[in-house]
Amino acid sequence: MRHSEFWQLAEEVFGPEYARSLASDIVLSRLGGRTPVQGLDAGIPPRDVWEALCDAQDVPPERRWIDTREANRRHRR
């Protein structure tokens, strides 16, 4: 997973505005007491950051791995 895919998933699952706010504000013990943004900046793989964020927010498994290509096509219409 790339950083861009992390952000696409976050925006699709949490909404564009809330995703950025959440990723900047929520501190996750699985990321060593970092926010998702800090975790990404520290070099933690985006997939690990994504899974930690989803676990903390109780995102169901079926919502975690949306096809970002399909989401991009929907938003372009």
Secondary structure, DSSP 4 states (H G I P E B T S, - for coil): --HHHHHHHHHHHH-HHHHHHHHHH--BGGGTSB-HHHHHHTT--HHHHHHHHHHHTT--HHHHS--HHHHHHHHH-
